[in-house]
Amino acid sequence: MAPVVPCAGPDGDGDCSESCNETQNDCNGNDANGTPCDDGLFCNGTDGCTSGNCGVHYGNPCPGHDVGPDCDDSCDETSDNCSAWDAPGTPWPGGICIAGWCDDMM
């Protein structure tokens, strides 16, 4: 017979206090630091638990302007993708970005 586990534990949502709390005999103990979670935001990177909060962010899902001839490689939180306009003045080979398009300064 398998042992009964009273607490389901971390499930990847924004709640980082779903583990066993032996002191209080309930399931509101802090999940282990670094446990994956989801704070609902795309642009702040991969999320992880720390001290019971979903607040550690790893990496950047949109590292910014690439080397291509477009100026829409930045993070777009509304669409959860990397198609927002790069900041004005962002350099690209041969020019700079201006309001979502590339100004050829050559």
Backbone as JSON, one array per atom type, in Angstrom:
{
  "sequence": "MAPVVPCAGPDGDGDCSESCNETQNDCNGNDANGTPCDDGLFCNGTDGCTSGNCGVHYGNPCPGHDVGPDCDDSCDETSDNCSAWDAPGTPWPGGICIAGWCDDMM",
  "N": [[0.84, -1.17, 0.0], [0.63, 2.15, -0.92], [2.07, 5.09, 0.56], [0.08, 7.72, 1.99], [-0.02, 10.95, 0.74], [-0.4, 14.0, 2.12], [-0.26, 16.62, 1.13], [-0.37, 18.19, -1.99], [1.7, 19.69, -3.06], [4.05, 21.79, -4.91], [2.7, 23.21, -7.91], [3.3, 24.73, -10.11], [1.91, 27.11, -10.45], [1.19, 30.54, -9.49], [1.29, 30.48, -6.73], [3.42, 29.96, -4.15], [3.41, 28.58, -1.79], [2.6, 25.83, -1.09], [3.39, 23.51, 0.0], [4.05, 20.84, 2.41], [3.61, 21.76, 5.77], [4.89, 20.94, 8.53], [5.01, 21.95, 11.13], [2.65, 23.44, 11.5], [0.9, 21.58, 10.7], [-0.38, 21.55, 8.16], [-0.95, 22.46, 4.68], [0.47, 24.76, 3.79], [3.11, 25.42, 3.59], [6.25, 26.9, 2.58], [7.23, 26.48, -0.79], [10.12, 24.87, -2.16], [13.01, 26.9, -2.67], [13.59, 28.16, -5.91], [11.8, 26.49, -7.14], [9.76, 25.96, -9.96], [7.39, 28.42, -10.99], [4.59, 30.54, -11.9], [4.11, 33.8, -12.56], [2.37, 35.04, -14.21], [3.3, 36.92, -15.96], [4.96, 37.58, -19.02], [7.23, 38.93, -20.01], [9.19, 39.12, -17.99], [10.76, 36.89, -17.82], [11.61, 33.42, -17.01], [10.0, 32.11, -14.19], [10.58, 31.67, -10.66], [10.23, 30.23, -7.37], [10.88, 31.84, -4.24], [11.43, 31.98, -0.88], [8.69, 31.51, -0.41], [7.42, 33.13, -2.26], [6.52, 33.94, -5.61], [8.75, 35.23, -7.25], [11.3, 35.32, -8.34], [13.17, 35.8, -11.2], [14.36, 34.44, -14.17], [16.56, 34.93, -16.79], [15.82, 36.4, -20.04], [13.1, 36.52, -22.08], [13.1, 37.81, -24.49], [15.75, 38.87, -25.92], [16.17, 41.26, -27.21], [16.94, 43.53, -29.92], [17.8, 41.88, -32.89], [20.13, 40.91, -35.44], [18.89, 41.34, -37.81], [17.03, 43.07, -40.46], [14.86, 44.32, -39.2], [12.93, 46.11, -36.76], [11.49, 45.19, -34.58], [11.76, 43.43, -32.26], [11.51, 43.3, -29.53], [10.18, 42.72, -26.19], [6.72, 42.01, -25.92], [4.32, 42.36, -23.79], [1.52, 42.27, -23.88], [0.88, 40.58, -26.01], [2.36, 38.38, -25.38], [4.83, 37.75, -26.68], [7.75, 38.3, -28.77], [7.6, 40.72, -30.35], [7.42, 43.45, -30.13], [8.09, 46.95, -30.75], [11.47, 47.91, -31.07], [13.48, 49.97, -28.95], [13.62, 53.46, -29.77], [16.46, 54.54, -31.52], [17.91, 52.25, -31.22], [20.64, 50.48, -32.38], [21.24, 48.97, -35.58], [22.77, 46.96, -38.11], [23.9, 49.31, -40.26], [22.16, 51.38, -39.59], [19.63, 52.91, -37.45], [16.94, 52.13, -35.18], [13.67, 53.47, -35.47], [10.71, 54.17, -34.12], [9.64, 51.53, -34.67], [10.52, 50.95, -37.2], [13.36, 50.67, -39.43], [15.87, 52.99, -39.83], [17.85, 53.71, -42.43], [20.94, 54.8, -42.22], [23.01, 55.17, -43.91]],
  "CA": [[0.0, 0.0, 0.0], [1.42, 3.38, -1.03], [1.79, 6.06, 1.62], [-0.8, 8.83, 1.65], [0.66, 12.24, 0.77], [-1.48, 14.94, 2.43], [-0.14, 17.89, 0.39], [-0.01, 17.97, -3.4], [2.97, 20.36, -3.32], [4.1, 22.79, -5.98], [2.04, 22.84, -9.17], [3.71, 25.62, -11.19], [1.13, 28.34, -10.53], [1.81, 31.68, -8.8], [1.3, 30.25, -5.29], [4.64, 29.25, -3.77], [3.24, 28.07, -0.43], [1.7, 24.7, -1.25], [4.07, 22.3, 0.49], [3.73, 20.43, 3.78], [4.09, 22.54, 6.9], [4.78, 20.02, 9.66], [4.8, 22.71, 12.37], [1.23, 23.8, 11.6], [0.12, 20.43, 10.27], [-1.22, 21.9, 7.02], [-0.28, 22.47, 3.37], [0.79, 26.13, 3.37], [4.55, 25.62, 3.74], [6.93, 27.45, 1.4], [7.83, 25.56, -1.75], [11.57, 25.02, -2.19], [13.54, 27.99, -3.5], [13.89, 27.74, -7.28], [10.7, 25.7, -7.7], [9.09, 26.71, -11.03], [6.08, 29.01, -10.74], [4.18, 31.41, -13.0], [3.51, 35.03, -12.04], [1.43, 35.55, -15.2], [3.96, 37.88, -16.85], [5.82, 36.96, -20.02], [8.46, 39.67, -20.28], [10.2, 39.1, -16.94], [11.52, 35.66, -17.89], [11.15, 32.22, -16.33], [9.77, 32.43, -12.79], [10.91, 30.69, -9.63], [9.84, 30.56, -5.99], [11.87, 32.14, -3.23], [10.83, 32.32, 0.42], [7.23, 31.46, -0.49], [6.89, 34.08, -3.25], [6.88, 33.73, -7.02], [9.34, 36.52, -7.55], [12.64, 35.26, -8.91], [13.01, 35.72, -12.66], [15.58, 33.98, -14.8], [16.69, 35.15, -18.22], [14.98, 37.35, -20.74], [12.56, 35.8, -23.23], [13.35, 38.6, -25.69], [17.01, 39.57, -25.67], [16.22, 42.56, -27.89], [17.16, 43.61, -31.35], [18.72, 40.93, -33.49], [20.92, 41.51, -36.5], [18.08, 41.45, -39.02], [16.63, 44.41, -40.88], [13.6, 44.75, -38.63], [13.08, 46.78, -35.46], [10.39, 44.77, -33.73], [12.22, 42.21, -31.6], [11.46, 43.47, -28.08], [9.11, 42.0, -25.51], [5.36, 42.55, -25.97], [3.59, 41.7, -22.7], [0.13, 42.08, -24.27], [0.78, 39.43, -26.92], [3.25, 37.31, -24.9], [5.79, 37.37, -27.69], [8.89, 39.21, -28.94], [7.36, 41.48, -31.58], [7.23, 44.88, -29.85], [9.09, 47.82, -31.35], [12.71, 48.16, -30.33], [13.58, 51.37, -28.51], [14.21, 54.39, -30.74], [17.9, 54.69, -31.4], [18.58, 50.95, -31.16], [21.4, 50.32, -33.63], [21.24, 47.75, -36.37], [23.79, 47.18, -39.14], [23.58, 50.3, -41.29], [21.25, 52.43, -39.16], [19.04, 52.85, -36.11], [15.49, 51.91, -35.15], [12.85, 54.63, -35.17], [9.27, 53.85, -34.06], [9.3, 50.25, -35.27], [11.13, 50.71, -38.52], [14.8, 50.89, -39.43], [16.33, 54.13, -40.6], [19.13, 53.43, -43.05], [21.72, 56.02, -42.07], [24.19, 55.14, -44.78]],
  "C": [[0.89, 1.24, 0.0], [1.06, 4.35, 0.09], [0.9, 7.19, 1.11], [-0.01, 10.14, 1.79], [-0.41, 13.31, 0.97], [-1.43, 16.24, 1.62], [0.32, 17.6, -1.03], [1.33, 18.6, -3.73], [2.9, 21.32, -4.49], [3.44, 22.31, -7.27], [2.33, 23.81, -10.31], [2.89, 26.89, -11.31], [1.85, 29.44, -9.75], [1.9, 31.52, -7.29], [2.52, 29.4, -4.93], [4.6, 28.78, -2.32], [2.22, 26.94, -0.44], [2.3, 23.39, -0.73], [3.68, 22.01, 1.93], [4.39, 21.36, 4.8], [3.87, 21.69, 8.14], [4.47, 20.75, 10.97], [3.32, 23.03, 12.58], [0.3, 22.69, 11.16], [-0.89, 20.79, 9.16], [-0.37, 21.96, 5.75], [0.02, 23.89, 2.89], [2.27, 26.44, 3.6], [5.16, 26.14, 2.45], [7.45, 26.33, 0.51], [9.33, 25.83, -1.77], [11.99, 26.17, -3.1], [13.95, 27.44, -4.86], [12.82, 26.88, -7.91], [10.01, 26.53, -8.79], [7.71, 27.2, -10.6], [5.74, 29.91, -11.93], [3.47, 32.62, -12.42], [2.56, 35.68, -13.04], [2.02, 36.58, -16.14], [4.91, 37.16, -17.78], [7.2, 37.61, -20.06], [9.51, 39.61, -19.17], [10.96, 37.78, -16.88], [10.87, 34.49, -17.16], [11.08, 32.51, -14.83], [10.17, 31.29, -11.86], [10.5, 31.18, -8.26], [11.06, 30.93, -5.16], [11.15, 32.61, -1.97], [9.3, 32.4, 0.35], [6.61, 32.41, -1.49], [7.37, 33.71, -4.64], [7.48, 35.04, -7.5], [10.75, 36.5, -8.07], [12.46, 35.04, -10.41], [14.36, 35.41, -13.29], [15.54, 34.27, -16.29], [15.72, 36.18, -18.77], [14.42, 36.64, -21.97], [12.81, 36.52, -24.56], [14.63, 39.41, -25.48], [17.14, 40.9, -26.4], [16.55, 42.43, -29.36], [18.17, 42.58, -31.83], [19.46, 41.64, -34.63], [20.14, 41.69, -37.79], [17.66, 42.87, -39.31], [15.26, 44.83, -40.36], [13.84, 45.32, -37.24], [11.9, 46.45, -34.55], [10.7, 43.42, -33.07], [12.15, 42.29, -30.08], [10.22, 42.81, -27.5], [7.78, 42.75, -25.56], [4.53, 41.77, -24.96], [2.15, 41.4, -23.09], [-0.06, 40.82, -25.11], [1.61, 38.22, -26.46], [4.17, 36.81, -26.0], [6.88, 38.45, -27.81], [8.73, 40.02, -30.22], [7.09, 42.96, -31.33], [8.35, 45.68, -30.5], [10.31, 47.94, -30.45], [12.76, 49.64, -29.99], [14.16, 52.25, -29.61], [15.69, 54.57, -30.47], [18.65, 53.38, -31.29], [19.33, 50.75, -32.47], [21.14, 48.98, -34.3], [22.23, 48.0, -37.49], [23.3, 48.16, -40.22], [22.66, 51.41, -40.83], [20.79, 52.29, -37.73], [17.54, 52.61, -36.25], [14.78, 53.21, -34.78], [11.4, 54.19, -35.26], [8.89, 52.59, -34.85], [9.84, 50.01, -36.66], [12.6, 51.09, -38.45], [15.16, 52.03, -40.37], [17.73, 53.82, -41.11], [19.93, 54.72, -43.07], [22.94, 56.04, -42.96], [24.01, 56.07, -45.95]]
}
